Amino acid sequence: MTRSPFDESARRIVRSVRTMVDHRAEYRAVNAAEFPGRDAEFLDGTARELAAEGWQTLGDFEDAAFNRGRQNKNFVRMALSGDRTAYAMWFSAPAAPRPARVLGLRSLLGDGRVLLTLRGGSKTDLPTPPAYLVERLDEGASTGQQVRRHRERVDAADAAPRTHQGVAELAALATEEKMQSEFRAARGLALFEPMLRAKLGPDFDERGQPLLDSILAHPEWWTAAPGSPAGQYPHLVIARLYEPIQPIDRGTRYEDPLQAALGTRALGGVTGGGSALTREGEIAYVQLDLSVANVGAALDVAKQVLEQAGAPRGSELRFEREGQAMVVPFGTSEALAIYLDGTGLPDDVYTRCNINELVERVDAALGGSEKIRGSWSGPRETSLYLYGPSADAMFDKLQSVFADYPLCQNARVVIRHGNPALDSRTVRLPFPRG
């Protein structure tokens, strides 16, 4: 069979989805004090807010299946409603600049349906069973509002909710998970087209269809996924790259060549990846999950491949060695981020200028090894991300563009954008006023 250039990215997507589908939580009680980085403000505050609504906290629990082999472990807190017909589960996950805070309220109805009222978190774009009814509330909703909305949904469900006796009935959560897993597993390869369409939107035909074609051409990837590197290699390594790169581009630039390099040397593989977002929705950094044979030669290969692919300064390899958390910095390129004022300039500037013309001017001013590698459109700003050997040198080369092109007025330019530990500086471009 002819190999497609999209095969590595497609196989990575299949592996990631199969891992989610096959996951089975293994909840066990833990002591929150053993998690020094816990978000106590959210965890304890939510417990108090639920108590005010008549809920009883059951304790703290880790998903041992999820935490196994991970450096950054997490746990959830659970509570039971006063009438014992609903569970609450809440947790905080690392994200920039603030943790992602998630609270879910669940009720199992007598007819087999599950009601979940959710605040926080992100969608997976994977389908849910018809009997699994999810309603997402705005993140600004209070815990009291969420409790009342969940109660309204239960009352309107036309089926009595089941009652639970406490921690011993965590099987209720396993029932919900099993329902989702079996539904998704039964759909098999049919999962991927709607998921890719939801993620890529208007870019599906150009970027999603080739991935889907590769996935459908290799059904063995789906059936063989449980034998992924996560089960073959004992060491977990997190490669954190402080670059706002989109998931598909992340796979092409970093994950695919790294998977090829580790795989051909029998040193491991890429088992997953993700993005940490700011409050405004900008990607702050991305992470690659690696399962490797050792933390010597495998790390050397990972560092070399990622730097050759353009990993920025401030990137990190995170792992454990003999029980000690280790962080190895790497990266050679520097980033210059240009945040254009999207709301405060005169209307005629937005009429006369456009981002595509600015991109052409920036490209013309940069050198051969300096490139625009991405952009982002936020509620008030639009950004361009430039990478090269020196952020200062790129800033100097763009002075004429900044001075001559009106769309650059009042722009915010971040030199050495990325890891907050870098010696970055921000320059606000002039805003001439009549």
C-alpha positions in Angstrom: 0.0 0.0 0.0 1.3 3.4 -0.9 2.2 5.5 2.2 0.4 8.8 2.6 2.2 11.8 4.0 -0.8 12.2 6.4 -0.4 8.6 7.8 1.6 9.6 10.9 -0.7 12.3 11.9 -3.7 10.1 11.2 -2.3 7.2 13.3 -1.6 9.6 16.2 -5.2 10.8 16.1 -6.5 7.2 16.2 -4.2 6.3 19.0 -5.4 9.3 21.1 -9.1 8.6 20.5 -8.7 4.9 21.2 -7.0 5.7 24.5 -10.0 7.8 25.6 -12.4 5.2 24.5 -10.6 2.4 26.3 -10.0 4.3 29.5 -11.6 2.8 32.7 -11.3 4.9 35.8 -9.9 3.3 39.0 -11.0 5.6 41.8 -9.4 5.4 45.2 -9.3 7.6 48.2 -6.4 10.0 48.6 -5.2 12.7 51.0 -5.4 16.1 49.3 -2.3 17.2 51.3 -0.3 14.8 49.1 -0.9 17.1 46.1 1.0 20.3 47.0 0.0 22.0 43.7 -3.8 21.6 44.3 -6.1 24.4 43.6 -7.4 24.7 47.2 -9.3 27.9 46.4 -11.5 26.2 43.9 -11.7 22.8 45.6 -12.5 24.1 49.1 -14.7 27.0 47.8 -16.8 24.6 45.8 -17.2 22.3 48.8 -18.5 25.2 50.8 -20.9 26.3 48.1 -22.3 22.8 47.7 -22.7 22.5 51.5 -24.8 25.6 51.4 -27.1 23.8 49.0 -27.3 20.8 51.3 -24.7 18.6 49.6 -22.2 16.4 51.6 -18.6 16.1 50.6 -17.5 12.5 50.2 -13.8 13.0 50.0 -10.9 13.2 47.5 -10.2 10.5 45.0 -7.6 9.9 42.3 -8.2 8.0 39.0 -5.3 5.6 39.4 -5.6 4.5 35.8 -5.2 8.1 34.6 -2.4 9.0 37.1 -0.3 5.8 36.5 3.1 6.8 35.1 2.3 10.5 35.1 4.6 13.1 36.6 1.8 15.7 37.2 -0.9 13.7 39.0 -4.4 15.0 39.8 -7.4 14.1 41.9 -11.1 14.9 42.1 -13.4 15.8 45.0 -16.9 14.3 45.2 -20.1 15.1 47.0 -23.6 13.7 47.3 -26.8 15.7 47.2 -29.0 15.9 50.4 -31.6 13.6 48.8 -28.9 11.3 47.5 -30.1 11.5 43.9 -27.1 13.4 42.4 -23.3 13.2 42.6 -20.9 16.1 42.2 -17.4 15.8 40.9 -15.0 18.7 40.6 -11.4 19.2 39.9 -8.8 21.7 38.7 -6.5 21.0 35.8 -3.3 22.9 35.0 -3.7 25.6 32.3 -2.3 29.1 31.6 -2.7 31.7 33.0 -5.2 30.1 35.4 -6.2 26.5 36.1 -9.2 25.0 34.2 -11.9 24.5 36.8 -14.6 21.9 36.2 -17.7 21.0 38.2 -20.1 18.2 37.0 -23.4 17.3 38.6 -24.7 13.8 37.6 -28.0 11.9 38.2 -28.8 8.4 37.0 -32.5 8.1 36.1 -34.5 4.9 36.6 -34.9 4.5 32.9 -31.1 4.3 32.3 -30.5 7.9 31.2 -27.7 9.9 32.7 -28.1 13.7 33.2 -24.8 15.7 33.5 -24.9 19.4 34.1 -21.4 20.7 33.5 -19.5 23.9 34.1 -16.0 24.4 32.7 -13.8 22.0 30.7 -13.6 21.6 26.9 -15.5 19.4 24.5 -13.8 16.3 23.0 -16.0 16.4 19.8 -16.6 12.7 20.3 -20.3 11.6 20.2 -22.2 10.7 23.4 -24.9 8.0 23.7 -28.5 9.2 23.2 -29.1 8.3 26.9 -26.3 10.5 28.0 -27.7 14.0 28.3 -25.1 16.8 28.8 -25.9 20.5 29.3 -23.0 22.9 29.5 -23.4 26.1 31.5 -21.4 29.3 31.1 -18.3 29.4 33.2 -19.6 32.4 35.0 -22.6 30.5 36.4 -22.5 30.1 40.2 -22.5 26.8 42.0 -25.9 27.6 43.3 -27.2 28.3 39.8 -25.7 25.0 38.6 -27.4 23.0 41.4 -30.8 24.6 40.7 -30.5 24.0 36.9 -29.5 20.4 37.5 -32.5 20.0 39.7 -34.8 21.5 37.1 -33.5 19.0 34.5 -34.1 16.1 36.9 -37.6 17.3 37.7 -38.4 17.6 34.0 -37.0 14.3 33.0 -40.2 12.3 33.6 -38.3 9.5 35.3 -37.3 9.1 38.9 -33.6 9.5 39.7 -31.8 6.6 41.5 -30.6 7.2 45.0 -27.1 6.4 46.2 -25.6 5.5 49.6 -22.2 7.3 49.2 -18.6 6.3 48.4 -19.5 2.6 48.1 -21.6 3.4 45.1 -18.9 4.9 42.9 -20.1 2.1 40.6 -22.6 4.7 39.4 -19.8 6.6 37.8 -18.4 3.4 36.3 -21.9 2.8 34.7 -21.8 6.1 33.0 -18.2 5.6 31.7 -19.0 2.1 30.5 -22.1 3.5 28.6 -20.0 6.1 26.8 -17.1 3.7 26.1 -19.3 0.9 24.6 -21.2 3.5 22.5 -18.0 5.0 21.0 -16.3 1.6 20.6 -19.2 0.3 18.6 -19.0 3.3 16.2 -15.4 2.5 15.5 -14.0 4.4 12.5 -17.3 6.2 12.1 -16.1 8.4 15.1 -13.6 10.3 13.1 -15.4 12.2 10.3 -17.8 14.1 12.6 -14.9 14.7 15.1 -12.6 16.1 12.4 -15.4 18.2 10.9 -16.1 19.7 14.3 -12.5 20.5 15.0 -11.5 21.9 11.6 -14.7 23.5 10.5 -14.3 25.1 7.0 -10.8 23.6 6.8 -12.0 20.1 6.8 -11.9 19.5 3.0 -8.3 20.6 2.8 -6.9 19.3 6.1 -9.4 16.9 7.5 -10.3 14.8 4.5 -6.7 13.5 3.8 -6.5 12.5 7.5 -9.8 10.8 7.3 -8.7 9.0 4.1 -5.6 7.7 5.9 -7.7 6.5 8.9 -10.2 4.7 6.8 -7.4 3.1 4.8 -5.9 1.6 7.9 -8.6 0.0 10.1 -5.9 -2.0 11.8 -4.8 1.2 13.6 -8.0 1.2 15.5 -7.9 -2.5 16.5 -4.2 -2.4 17.3 -4.2 0.8 19.3 -4.2 -0.9 22.7 -0.6 -2.0 21.9 0.6 1.5 21.7 3.9 2.7 23.1 2.3 3.5 26.4 2.1 -0.2 27.1 5.6 -1.0 25.8 7.9 1.6 27.3 8.1 2.3 31.0 9.1 6.0 31.2 6.7 8.9 30.8 8.2 12.1 29.4 6.3 15.3 28.8 7.7 17.6 26.1 6.3 21.1 26.8 6.7 23.6 23.9 5.9 27.2 24.6 4.5 27.8 21.1 0.8 28.6 20.2 0.6 26.0 17.5 -2.7 24.4 16.4 -3.2 20.7 17.0 -3.0 19.5 13.4 0.1 21.7 12.8 1.6 20.4 16.1 1.3 16.9 14.7 2.9 17.7 11.4 5.8 19.8 12.8 6.6 18.0 16.0 4.7 14.8 16.7 5.1 12.9 13.4 8.9 13.4 13.1 9.4 12.6 16.7 7.3 9.4 16.5 9.3 8.3 13.4 12.6 9.0 15.1 11.8 7.2 18.3 10.0 4.3 16.6 12.7 3.5 14.2 15.2 3.3 17.0 12.9 1.3 19.3 13.2 4.0 21.9 9.5 4.8 22.3 6.7 6.8 20.8 4.3 9.7 21.1 1.2 8.7 23.0 -0.8 11.9 23.1 -0.7 15.7 23.2 -2.7 18.7 24.3 -2.8 22.5 24.5 -3.1 24.9 27.5 -5.2 27.9 26.8 -5.3 31.4 28.3 -8.5 32.9 29.6 -8.9 34.6 26.2 -8.5 31.3 24.3 -5.0 31.8 23.1 -2.7 28.7 23.2 -0.1 29.4 25.9 1.9 26.1 25.3 1.5 22.6 24.0 2.6 19.3 25.4 3.5 16.0 23.9 3.2 12.8 25.9 6.0 10.4 25.3 6.5 6.8 26.4 10.2 6.0 26.1 12.5 3.1 26.9 14.9 5.2 29.0 15.6 8.7 30.1 19.0 8.8 28.4 19.3 8.2 24.7 15.6 8.6 24.1 15.7 12.1 25.6 18.7 13.0 23.4 16.8 11.9 20.3 13.7 13.8 21.4 15.6 17.0 22.1 17.5 16.8 18.8 14.4 16.1 16.7 12.3 18.8 18.3 15.0 21.4 18.0 15.5 20.6 14.3 11.8 21.1 13.9 12.0 24.6 15.4 11.2 24.2 19.1 11.5 27.6 20.8 13.7 28.5 23.6 12.2 27.8 27.0 10.8 24.4 25.9 11.1 21.7 28.5 11.4 17.9 28.8 9.7 16.9 32.1 10.1 13.4 33.7 11.0 11.6 36.8 14.4 10.0 37.6 14.7 7.9 40.7 11.7 9.5 42.2 12.9 13.1 41.5 11.1 15.5 39.2 13.4 16.6 36.4 13.1 19.4 33.9 15.5 19.7 31.0 15.3 22.9 29.0 15.8 22.9 25.3 14.9 24.9 22.2 16.9 27.2 19.9 14.6 29.5 18.1 13.1 32.7 19.5 9.6 34.0 19.1 8.4 37.5 18.3 4.6 38.0 18.8 2.8 40.9 17.2 -0.6 41.7 18.7 -2.6 44.0 16.5 -5.2 46.3 18.0 -8.5 44.9 16.6 -10.8 47.4 18.1 -9.2 50.8 18.9 -7.9 52.1 15.6 -9.9 54.5 13.3 -12.5 52.7 11.1 -10.7 53.8 7.9 -7.6 51.8 9.0 -9.5 48.6 9.1 -11.1 49.5 5.8 -7.9 50.3 4.0 -5.6 47.6 5.5 -5.8 43.9 5.8 -3.9 41.2 7.6 -2.8 39.4 4.4 -1.0 42.5 3.1 0.7 42.9 6.4 1.8 39.3 6.3 3.4 39.9 2.8 5.3 42.9 4.1 6.5 41.0 7.2 7.6 38.1 5.0 9.5 40.4 2.7 11.4 42.0 5.6 12.4 38.8 7.3 15.5 36.7 6.5 15.5 33.2 5.1 15.5 31.4 8.4 12.8 33.7 9.9 9.2 32.7 9.4 5.6 33.5 10.4 4.5 30.2 12.0 1.0 31.0 13.1 -1.7 33.5 14.1 -4.6 33.9 16.5 -7.8 36.0 16.4 -8.9 37.0 19.9 -11.8 39.2 21.1 -9.7 42.4 21.0 -6.4 41.5 19.3 -5.1 39.5 16.3 -1.6 38.1 16.6 1.1 36.9 14.3 3.8 34.6 15.7 7.3 34.9 14.1 10.2 32.5 14.8 13.9 32.9 14.0 17.4 32.7 15.6 16.9 36.1 17.3 13.7 37.9 18.3 15.6 41.2 18.7 17.0 40.9 15.1 13.5 40.3 13.8 12.2 43.3 15.7 14.9 45.5 14.2 14.1 44.3 10.7 10.4 45.1 11.0 10.9 48.7 12.1 10.0 50.1 8.7 6.9 47.9 8.5 5.8 49.0 11.9 6.3 52.7 11.0 4.7 52.5 7.5 1.7 50.2 7.8 -1.3 51.7 9.6 -2.6 48.4 10.9 0.5 48.2 13.2 -0.5 51.4 15.1 -0.9 50.7 18.9 0.2 47.1 18.4 1.7 45.2 21.3 5.0 43.4 20.3 6.4 40.8 22.7 10.1 40.0 22.1 11.0 36.5 23.2 7.4 35.4 23.5 6.7 32.1 25.2 7.9 30.7 28.5 7.3 33.3 31.2 10.8 32.5 32.5 12.5 34.0 29.4 13.9 37.5 29.5 11.0 38.8 27.4 10.0 42.4 26.9 6.9 44.1 25.5 7.0 47.2 23.2 3.8 49.2 22.5 4.0 50.7 19.0 3.1 54.4 18.6 -0.5 55.4 18.0 -0.4 58.8 16.1 -3.3 61.0 17.0 -4.6 63.8 14.9 
